[in-house]
Amino acid sequence: MESAELTQAKRARSKGELTRQKVLERAFAWAGASGLPSLTIGELAADLGLSKSGLFAHFGSKEKLQLAVLEYAAGQFEQQVFRPALSHPRGLPRLVALFENWLDWIDGHERRGCVFLSAAIDFDDREGPVRDAIADWFGKADAMITLAMTLAQREGQLGCDADPAQLAFEFHGILLKYHLASRLSRRPDGRVRARAALRSLFSHHVTSPGVLSHVFPCS
């Protein structure tokens, strides 16, 4: 049987993990609405009704809190955008699913868009671990898209002359433009134009028009 001390320690650890999860959920929403630099341990503690010292014990510094929020955001992105796309067949169907999931990620919260993009704008000219973490995430995102493009090429849906890295660059560029159209300009036709841009991108490289018609049945 477990000792009373061990049982108590497990309960304390479980409570601490729940508190940390609650803090990260709130901090993630805060960072999306007001920006990652606006996060402070003191204001977040007050917002959650926690002691500043208690919150400090979980993260230790504002920078570590920001890094934890980015890690949490990466996990949310994987669950909401990347993994669901893997259920679609390799090639263009998976790329389109990834694209649609990413649009949903941008639009998924009323007062915020992509926390990584807003953080990139805030930290692009700074040095340090937070900037490095943001750059690392974007690098992984580009690698993920490039791999999906490569698989589409291997499936015979994209021509041999297609450059997966260049296509990934343009694919990601459409998503960044959509973020601006949706969040800043609030254009009602943003999704229509984003989808049209993606279809146009693929149209120059597909091996047959039938592939494109299958992926974009309403186009």
LOPA-291170 format. One line per 10 residues: number of its first residue (from 0); their letters; for each residue x, y, z of N, C-alpha, C. Coordinates in nm, 2 decimals. Layout:
<atoms>
NUM> A> X Y Z X Y Z X Y Z | ...
</atoms>
This chain:
<atoms>
0> MESAELTQAK> 0.08 -0.12 0.00 0.00 0.00 0.00 0.09 0.13 0.00 | 0.04 0.23 -0.06 0.11 0.35 -0.07 0.10 0.42 0.07 | 0.21 0.49 0.10 0.21 0.56 0.23 0.13 0.68 0.22 | 0.08 0.74 0.33 0.00 0.86 0.33 0.08 0.97 0.27 | 0.21 0.98 0.29 0.29 1.09 0.24 0.29 1.08 0.08 | 0.31 0.95 0.03 0.31 0.94 -0.12 0.18 0.98 -0.18 | 0.07 0.93 -0.12 -0.07 0.97 -0.17 -0.09 1.12 -0.17 | -0.05 1.18 -0.06 -0.06 1.33 -0.05 0.02 1.40 -0.16 | 0.14 1.34 -0.18 0.23 1.40 -0.28 0.17 1.39 -0.42 | 0.10 1.28 -0.45 0.04 1.26 -0.58 -0.08 1.35 -0.60
10> RARSKGELTR> -0.15 1.37 -0.49 -0.27 1.46 -0.50 -0.22 1.61 -0.52 | -0.11 1.64 -0.45 -0.06 1.78 -0.47 -0.01 1.80 -0.61 | 0.06 1.69 -0.67 0.11 1.70 -0.80 -0.01 1.71 -0.90 | -0.11 1.64 -0.88 -0.23 1.64 -0.97 -0.30 1.78 -0.96 | -0.31 1.83 -0.84 -0.37 1.97 -0.83 -0.28 2.07 -0.90 | -0.15 2.05 -0.88 -0.06 2.15 -0.95 -0.07 2.14 -1.10 | -0.08 2.02 -1.15 -0.10 2.01 -1.30 -0.23 2.07 -1.35 | -0.33 2.05 -1.27 -0.46 2.11 -1.31 -0.45 2.26 -1.31 | -0.38 2.32 -1.21 -0.37 2.46 -1.20 -0.28 2.51 -1.31 | -0.18 2.44 -1.34 -0.09 2.48 -1.46 -0.17 2.48 -1.59
20> QKVLERAFAW> -0.25 2.38 -1.61 -0.33 2.37 -1.73 -0.43 2.49 -1.74 | -0.49 2.52 -1.62 -0.59 2.63 -1.62 -0.52 2.76 -1.65 | -0.40 2.78 -1.60 -0.32 2.90 -1.62 -0.28 2.91 -1.77 | -0.24 2.80 -1.83 -0.20 2.80 -1.97 -0.32 2.83 -2.06 | -0.43 2.78 -2.03 -0.55 2.80 -2.11 -0.58 2.95 -2.11 | -0.58 3.01 -2.00 -0.61 3.15 -1.98 -0.50 3.24 -2.05 | -0.38 3.20 -2.03 -0.27 3.28 -2.09 -0.27 3.27 -2.24 | -0.30 3.15 -2.29 -0.31 3.13 -2.44 -0.42 3.23 -2.49 | -0.53 3.24 -2.43 -0.64 3.33 -2.48 -0.59 3.47 -2.46 | -0.53 3.50 -2.36 -0.48 3.64 -2.33 -0.38 3.68 -2.44
30> AGASGLPSLT> -0.28 3.59 -2.47 -0.18 3.62 -2.56 -0.24 3.64 -2.70 | -0.34 3.56 -2.73 -0.41 3.58 -2.86 -0.48 3.71 -2.88 | -0.54 3.76 -2.77 -0.62 3.88 -2.77 -0.54 4.00 -2.76 | -0.43 4.00 -2.67 -0.36 4.12 -2.64 -0.21 4.11 -2.67 | -0.16 3.99 -2.72 -0.02 3.98 -2.75 0.06 3.91 -2.64 | 0.15 3.84 -2.69 0.24 3.76 -2.59 0.32 3.86 -2.50 | 0.37 3.97 -2.55 0.44 4.06 -2.46 0.36 4.12 -2.34 | 0.22 4.12 -2.36 0.14 4.17 -2.26 0.12 4.08 -2.14 | 0.16 3.96 -2.15 0.15 3.86 -2.04 0.24 3.89 -1.93 | 0.19 3.91 -1.81 0.27 3.92 -1.69 0.22 3.83 -1.58
40> IGELAADLGL> 0.31 3.78 -1.50 0.27 3.69 -1.39 0.17 3.75 -1.30 | 0.20 3.88 -1.26 0.11 3.95 -1.17 -0.03 3.97 -1.22 | -0.04 4.02 -1.34 -0.18 4.04 -1.40 -0.25 3.91 -1.42 | -0.18 3.81 -1.47 -0.24 3.68 -1.49 -0.29 3.62 -1.36 | -0.21 3.63 -1.26 -0.25 3.58 -1.13 -0.37 3.65 -1.08 | -0.38 3.78 -1.09 -0.50 3.86 -1.05 -0.62 3.82 -1.13 | -0.60 3.80 -1.26 -0.71 3.76 -1.34 -0.77 3.62 -1.30 | -0.69 3.53 -1.26 -0.73 3.40 -1.23 -0.76 3.38 -1.08 | -0.74 3.49 -1.00 -0.76 3.48 -0.86 -0.66 3.39 -0.78 | -0.54 3.39 -0.84 -0.43 3.31 -0.77 -0.33 3.41 -0.71
50> SKSGLFAHFG> -0.25 3.36 -0.63 -0.14 3.44 -0.57 -0.03 3.46 -0.67 | 0.04 3.57 -0.67 0.15 3.59 -0.76 0.26 3.49 -0.73 | 0.29 3.47 -0.60 0.39 3.38 -0.56 0.36 3.23 -0.61 | 0.23 3.20 -0.60 0.19 3.06 -0.65 0.21 3.04 -0.79 | 0.18 3.15 -0.87 0.19 3.14 -1.02 0.34 3.14 -1.05 | 0.42 3.22 -0.98 0.56 3.23 -1.00 0.63 3.09 -0.98 | 0.57 3.02 -0.88 0.63 2.89 -0.86 0.61 2.79 -0.97 | 0.51 2.81 -1.06 0.48 2.73 -1.17 0.58 2.76 -1.29 | 0.61 2.89 -1.31 0.68 2.93 -1.43 0.81 3.00 -1.40 | 0.83 3.07 -1.29 0.96 3.13 -1.25 0.99 3.26 -1.31
60> SKEKLQLAVL> 0.94 3.29 -1.43 0.96 3.42 -1.49 0.86 3.45 -1.60 | 0.86 3.57 -1.65 0.77 3.61 -1.76 0.81 3.54 -1.88 | 0.94 3.53 -1.91 0.99 3.46 -2.03 0.95 3.31 -2.03 | 0.97 3.25 -1.92 0.93 3.11 -1.91 0.78 3.09 -1.93 | 0.70 3.18 -1.88 0.56 3.18 -1.90 0.53 3.19 -2.05 | 0.59 3.28 -2.12 0.57 3.30 -2.26 0.61 3.17 -2.34 | 0.72 3.11 -2.30 0.76 2.99 -2.37 0.66 2.87 -2.34 | 0.61 2.87 -2.22 0.51 2.77 -2.19 0.38 2.79 -2.27 | 0.35 2.91 -2.29 0.23 2.94 -2.37 0.25 2.90 -2.52 | 0.37 2.92 -2.57 0.40 2.88 -2.71 0.40 2.73 -2.72
70> EYAAGQFEQQ> 0.45 2.66 -2.62 0.44 2.52 -2.62 0.30 2.47 -2.62 | 0.22 2.53 -2.54 0.08 2.49 -2.53 0.01 2.52 -2.66 | 0.04 2.63 -2.72 -0.02 2.67 -2.85 0.01 2.57 -2.96 | 0.14 2.53 -2.95 0.19 2.43 -3.05 0.11 2.30 -3.04 | 0.08 2.26 -2.91 0.00 2.14 -2.89 -0.14 2.15 -2.94 | -0.20 2.27 -2.92 -0.33 2.29 -2.97 -0.34 2.29 -3.12 | -0.24 2.35 -3.18 -0.23 2.35 -3.33 -0.22 2.21 -3.38 | -0.14 2.13 -3.32 -0.12 1.99 -3.37 -0.26 1.92 -3.36 | -0.33 1.94 -3.25 -0.46 1.87 -3.23 -0.57 1.92 -3.32 | -0.57 2.05 -3.35 -0.68 2.10 -3.42 -0.66 2.11 -3.57
80> VFRPALSHPR> -0.53 2.12 -3.61 -0.50 2.15 -3.75 -0.43 2.03 -3.82 | -0.32 1.99 -3.76 -0.23 1.89 -3.82 -0.29 1.75 -3.82 | -0.32 1.70 -3.70 -0.36 1.56 -3.69 -0.49 1.53 -3.76 | -0.59 1.62 -3.76 -0.71 1.59 -3.83 -0.68 1.57 -3.98 | -0.59 1.65 -4.04 -0.55 1.65 -4.18 -0.49 1.51 -4.22 | -0.43 1.44 -4.12 -0.37 1.32 -4.15 -0.47 1.21 -4.18 | -0.59 1.23 -4.15 -0.69 1.13 -4.17 -0.73 1.13 -4.32 | -0.69 1.23 -4.40 -0.72 1.24 -4.54 -0.61 1.17 -4.62 | -0.64 1.13 -4.74 -0.54 1.06 -4.82 -0.42 1.15 -4.85 | -0.31 1.09 -4.87 -0.18 1.17 -4.90 -0.21 1.24 -5.03
90> GLPRLVALFE> -0.14 1.36 -5.04 -0.14 1.44 -5.16 -0.23 1.56 -5.14 | -0.29 1.60 -5.25 -0.37 1.72 -5.25 -0.49 1.72 -5.15 | -0.56 1.60 -5.13 -0.67 1.60 -5.03 -0.62 1.64 -4.89 | -0.50 1.59 -4.86 -0.45 1.62 -4.73 -0.41 1.76 -4.72 | -0.35 1.82 -4.82 -0.31 1.96 -4.82 -0.43 2.05 -4.81 | -0.53 2.02 -4.88 -0.66 2.10 -4.88 -0.72 2.09 -4.74 | -0.72 1.97 -4.68 -0.77 1.96 -4.54 -0.68 2.04 -4.44 | -0.55 2.03 -4.46 -0.46 2.11 -4.37 -0.49 2.26 -4.39 | -0.51 2.30 -4.51 -0.54 2.44 -4.54 -0.67 2.49 -4.47 | -0.78 2.41 -4.49 -0.91 2.44 -4.43 -0.90 2.44 -4.28
100> NWLDWIDGHE> -0.83 2.34 -4.22 -0.81 2.34 -4.07 -0.74 2.46 -4.02 | -0.64 2.51 -4.10 -0.56 2.62 -4.07 -0.65 2.75 -4.07 | -0.74 2.76 -4.17 -0.83 2.87 -4.18 -0.92 2.87 -4.05 | -0.97 2.75 -4.01 -1.05 2.74 -3.89 -0.97 2.78 -3.77 | -0.84 2.75 -3.77 -0.76 2.79 -3.65 -0.75 2.94 -3.64 | -0.73 3.01 -3.76 -0.73 3.15 -3.76 -0.86 3.21 -3.71 | -0.97 3.15 -3.76 -1.10 3.21 -3.73 -1.16 3.16 -3.60 | -1.09 3.06 -3.53 -1.16 2.99 -3.42 -1.19 3.06 -3.30 | -1.14 3.18 -3.28 -1.17 3.26 -3.16 -1.20 3.40 -3.20 | -1.31 3.45 -3.14 -1.37 3.58 -3.18 -1.27 3.69 -3.17
110> RRGCVFLSAA> -1.18 3.69 -3.07 -1.10 3.81 -3.05 -0.95 3.79 -3.08 | -0.92 3.68 -3.14 -0.78 3.65 -3.18 -0.77 3.57 -3.30 | -0.65 3.58 -3.36 -0.62 3.49 -3.48 -0.51 3.39 -3.43 | -0.41 3.38 -3.51 -0.30 3.29 -3.48 -0.20 3.35 -3.39 | -0.19 3.29 -3.27 -0.10 3.34 -3.17 0.05 3.35 -3.22 | 0.08 3.25 -3.30 0.22 3.25 -3.36 0.25 3.37 -3.45 | 0.15 3.40 -3.53 0.17 3.52 -3.62 0.18 3.64 -3.54 | 0.09 3.67 -3.45 0.10 3.79 -3.37 0.23 3.79 -3.29 | 0.27 3.68 -3.24 0.40 3.67 -3.16 0.52 3.70 -3.25 | 0.51 3.65 -3.38 0.62 3.67 -3.47 0.64 3.82 -3.50
120> IDFDDREGPV> 0.53 3.89 -3.51 0.53 4.04 -3.54 0.59 4.11 -3.42 | 0.56 4.06 -3.30 0.61 4.13 -3.17 0.75 4.10 -3.15 | 0.80 3.98 -3.19 0.94 3.94 -3.15 1.03 3.92 -3.26 | 0.99 3.96 -3.39 1.08 3.93 -3.50 1.21 4.01 -3.50 | 1.22 4.12 -3.43 1.34 4.20 -3.42 1.41 4.20 -3.28 | 1.36 4.10 -3.20 1.43 4.08 -3.07 1.51 3.95 -3.07 | 1.60 3.95 -2.98 1.68 3.82 -2.96 1.64 3.75 -2.83 | 1.66 3.62 -2.83 1.63 3.55 -2.71 1.55 3.42 -2.73 | 1.53 3.35 -2.62 1.46 3.22 -2.63 1.32 3.23 -2.69 | 1.24 3.33 -2.66 1.11 3.34 -2.71 1.11 3.36 -2.86
130> RDAIADWFGK> 1.19 3.45 -2.91 1.20 3.46 -3.06 1.25 3.33 -3.12 | 1.34 3.26 -3.06 1.39 3.14 -3.11 1.28 3.03 -3.12 | 1.20 3.03 -3.02 1.09 2.93 -3.01 0.98 2.96 -3.12 | 0.96 3.08 -3.15 0.86 3.12 -3.25 0.92 3.08 -3.39 | 1.05 3.12 -3.41 1.11 3.09 -3.54 1.12 2.94 -3.56 | 1.14 2.86 -3.45 1.15 2.72 -3.46 1.01 2.66 -3.50 | 0.90 2.72 -3.45 0.77 2.67 -3.48 0.74 2.69 -3.63 | 0.77 2.81 -3.68 0.75 2.84 -3.82 0.83 2.75 -3.91 | 0.95 2.72 -3.86 1.04 2.63 -3.94 0.98 2.49 -3.95 | 0.92 2.44 -3.84 0.86 2.31 -3.84 0.73 2.31 -3.92
140> ADAMITLAMT> 0.66 2.42 -3.92 0.54 2.44 -4.00 0.57 2.43 -4.15 | 0.67 2.50 -4.19 0.72 2.50 -4.33 0.76 2.36 -4.37 | 0.83 2.29 -4.28 0.88 2.16 -4.31 0.76 2.06 -4.32 | 0.66 2.08 -4.24 0.54 2.00 -4.25 0.47 2.02 -4.38 | 0.45 2.14 -4.42 0.39 2.17 -4.55 0.47 2.12 -4.67 | 0.60 2.14 -4.66 0.69 2.09 -4.77 0.68 1.94 -4.78 | 0.68 1.87 -4.67 0.66 1.72 -4.67 0.53 1.68 -4.74 | 0.42 1.75 -4.70 0.29 1.72 -4.77 0.30 1.74 -4.92 | 0.37 1.85 -4.96 0.38 1.88 -5.10 0.46 1.77 -5.17 | 0.57 1.72 -5.10 0.65 1.62 -5.16 0.57 1.49 -5.17
150> LAQREGQLGC> 0.49 1.46 -5.07 0.41 1.34 -5.08 0.31 1.35 -5.20 | 0.25 1.47 -5.22 0.16 1.49 -5.33 0.23 1.46 -5.47 | 0.36 1.50 -5.47 0.44 1.48 -5.59 0.47 1.33 -5.61 | 0.50 1.26 -5.50 0.52 1.12 -5.51 0.39 1.04 -5.55 | 0.28 1.09 -5.51 0.15 1.03 -5.54 0.12 1.06 -5.69 | 0.20 1.13 -5.76 0.17 1.16 -5.90 0.07 1.27 -5.93 | 0.04 1.35 -5.82 -0.06 1.46 -5.84 0.00 1.59 -5.88 | 0.13 1.61 -5.84 0.21 1.73 -5.88 0.32 1.68 -5.97 | 0.35 1.77 -6.07 0.45 1.73 -6.17 0.59 1.73 -6.11 | 0.68 1.66 -6.18 0.81 1.64 -6.14 0.89 1.77 -6.13
160> DADPAQLAFE> 0.85 1.87 -6.21 0.92 2.00 -6.21 0.87 2.09 -6.09 | 0.78 2.05 -6.01 0.73 2.13 -5.90 0.83 2.13 -5.79 | 0.85 2.24 -5.73 0.95 2.25 -5.61 0.86 2.26 -5.48 | 0.86 2.15 -5.41 0.78 2.14 -5.29 0.81 2.25 -5.19 | 0.94 2.29 -5.18 0.97 2.40 -5.08 0.91 2.53 -5.13 | 0.91 2.56 -5.26 0.85 2.68 -5.31 0.70 2.68 -5.30 | 0.64 2.57 -5.32 0.50 2.55 -5.31 0.46 2.57 -5.16 | 0.54 2.52 -5.07 0.51 2.54 -4.93 0.52 2.69 -4.89 | 0.62 2.75 -4.95 0.63 2.90 -4.92 0.51 2.98 -4.96 | 0.46 2.94 -5.08 0.34 3.01 -5.13 0.21 2.97 -5.06
170> FHGILLKYHL> 0.20 2.85 -5.02 0.09 2.79 -4.95 0.08 2.87 -4.81 | 0.19 2.88 -4.75 0.19 2.95 -4.62 0.17 3.10 -4.64 | 0.21 3.15 -4.75 0.19 3.30 -4.78 0.04 3.33 -4.79 | -0.03 3.24 -4.85 -0.18 3.26 -4.86 -0.24 3.26 -4.73 | -0.20 3.17 -4.64 -0.26 3.17 -4.50 -0.22 3.30 -4.43 | -0.10 3.35 -4.44 -0.07 3.47 -4.37 -0.15 3.59 -4.43 | -0.17 3.59 -4.56 -0.26 3.70 -4.62 -0.40 3.68 -4.57 | -0.45 3.56 -4.56 -0.58 3.54 -4.51 -0.60 3.59 -4.36 | -0.50 3.57 -4.28 -0.50 3.62 -4.15 -0.52 3.78 -4.15 | -0.45 3.84 -4.23 -0.47 3.99 -4.24 -0.60 4.03 -4.30
180> ASRLSRRPDG> -0.65 3.95 -4.40 -0.78 3.98 -4.46 -0.89 3.96 -4.36 | -0.88 3.85 -4.28 -0.98 3.82 -4.19 -0.98 3.90 -4.06 | -0.86 3.92 -4.00 -0.85 3.98 -3.87 -0.84 4.13 -3.88 | -0.76 4.18 -3.97 -0.74 4.32 -3.98 -0.84 4.39 -4.07 | -0.85 4.35 -4.20 -0.94 4.41 -4.29 -1.09 4.36 -4.28 | -1.10 4.25 -4.21 -1.24 4.19 -4.19 -1.32 4.18 -4.32 | -1.25 4.12 -4.42 -1.31 4.10 -4.55 -1.40 3.98 -4.55 | -1.53 4.00 -4.58 -1.62 3.89 -4.58 -1.59 3.78 -4.69 | -1.51 3.82 -4.79 -1.48 3.73 -4.90 -1.34 3.67 -4.88 | -1.28 3.68 -4.76 -1.15 3.63 -4.74 -1.13 3.48 -4.77
190> RVRARAALRS> -1.22 3.40 -4.72 -1.21 3.25 -4.74 -1.22 3.22 -4.89 | -1.32 3.28 -4.96 -1.33 3.25 -5.10 -1.21 3.29 -5.17 | -1.15 3.40 -5.14 -1.02 3.44 -5.21 -0.90 3.35 -5.17 | -0.90 3.31 -5.05 -0.79 3.22 -5.00 -0.80 3.09 -5.08 | -0.92 3.03 -5.09 -0.94 2.90 -5.16 -0.90 2.92 -5.31 | -0.94 3.03 -5.37 -0.91 3.06 -5.51 -0.76 3.07 -5.53 | -0.70 3.13 -5.43 -0.55 3.14 -5.44 -0.48 3.01 -5.44 | -0.53 2.92 -5.35 -0.47 2.78 -5.34 -0.50 2.70 -5.46 | -0.62 2.71 -5.52 -0.65 2.64 -5.64 -0.56 2.69 -5.75 | -0.54 2.82 -5.76 -0.46 2.87 -5.87 -0.31 2.82 -5.85
200> LFSHHVTSPG> -0.27 2.82 -5.72 -0.13 2.77 -5.70 -0.11 2.62 -5.75 | -0.21 2.54 -5.72 -0.20 2.40 -5.76 -0.22 2.38 -5.91 | -0.30 2.47 -5.97 -0.33 2.45 -6.11 -0.21 2.46 -6.20 | -0.11 2.53 -6.16 0.01 2.54 -6.24 0.10 2.41 -6.23 | 0.07 2.32 -6.14 0.16 2.21 -6.12 0.09 2.07 -6.11 | -0.04 2.07 -6.12 -0.10 1.93 -6.12 -0.08 1.86 -6.25 | -0.08 1.73 -6.24 -0.05 1.64 -6.35 -0.17 1.63 -6.44 | -0.29 1.65 -6.39 -0.41 1.65 -6.48 -0.52 1.73 -6.41 | -0.60 1.80 -6.50 -0.71 1.88 -6.44 -0.81 1.80 -6.36 | -0.82 1.67 -6.38 -0.91 1.59 -6.31 -0.87 1.58 -6.16
210> VLSHVFPCS> -0.74 1.59 -6.13 -0.70 1.58 -5.99 -0.75 1.71 -5.92 | -0.74 1.82 -5.98 -0.78 1.95 -5.92 -0.94 1.95 -5.91 | -1.01 1.90 -6.00 -1.16 1.90 -5.99 -1.20 1.81 -5.88 | -1.13 1.70 -5.85 -1.16 1.61 -5.75 -1.14 1.68 -5.61 | -1.03 1.75 -5.60 -1.00 1.82 -5.47 -1.09 1.94 -5.45 | -1.12 2.01 -5.55 -1.20 2.13 -5.54 -1.33 2.11 -5.62 | -1.42 2.02 -5.57 -1.54 1.99 -5.65 -1.64 2.10 -5.68 | -1.63 2.21 -5.60 -1.72 2.32 -5.62 -1.66 2.43 -5.70 | -1.53 2.42 -5.74 -1.46 2.52 -5.81 -1.50 2.53 -5.96
</atoms>
